[in-house]
Amino acid sequence: MSQRFANKVALVVGGNTGIGLATAQAFAAEGAKVMISGRRRDACEAAVESILSTGGQAAFVEADITQAESAEAMVAKTVETFGGLHVAYNNAGITGTVNLFVEDAELSMFEQVMAINVTGTWLSMKYEVPAILASGGGAIINCGSVAGLRGSPGCSAYYGSKHAVLGMTKCVALENANRGIRVNAVCPGLVMTDLVESGFAGAEDKLAMLTARIPMQRTGTPDEIAKAVLWLGSDEASFITGVAVPVDGATSV
């Protein structure tokens, strides 16, 4: 396997499960020193152990990215532990309640989705940018979604939040285009994580219906998203910034 991230430090926000975990493991496999952040200590510990057990380098920090002090401490701990920061993948996010028209949705749900998906991504970038600049430049990859590329009835909170993530990605990319930091987003489609699989338990017919709508006629895997993240974070994508890359089996086409 290549060592594209040898002597590099990678921060994976929300890296303890699903796509985040797959990405953290992929960074470590390619030589990065990986900091995993999350709100669940047990899941973070398990994620770190999965990397250490294969000879990689990893640590974790508990963080609530909706709070400025916690987001700042997350980045500071990364720099303190590994000596810098070169690439960050902002993966943390929630779906909230879907299949509710706007008049039936709760404000508290909307605020929670925006706090994690939008404020959390913004705060993460706010503190990642100075750390990456101090380390000589690098890349930020935000987790968008096909939800940021289209609309859907009953999903105004989640879809709205992912549109916001893509808008912020473009703005911060332009702010840093001549400062040595590239900022892009990946936009996963339906990916079969453990959480998604358990969510469709007993509703396999609905999963089959959704899968049938995907032109490639299958769901994605966490590893497929991780590969896109690593490519965007590597020198192979050195002239790419401010874009949203769909990894969705042509769902958004």
Secondary structure, 3 states (H helix, E strand, C coil): CCCCCCCCEEEEECCCCHHHHHHHHHHHHCCCEEEEEECCHHHHHHHHHHHHCCCCEEEEEECCCCCHHHHHHHHHHHHHHHCCCCEEEECCCCCCCCCCCHHHCCHHHHHHHHHHHHHHHHHHHHHHHHHHHHCCCEEEEEECCHHHCCCCCCCHHHHHHHHHHHHHHHHHHHHHCCCCEEEEEEEECCECCHHHHHHCCCCHHHHHHHHHCCCCCCCECHHHHHHHHHHHHCHHHCCCCCCEEEECCCCCC
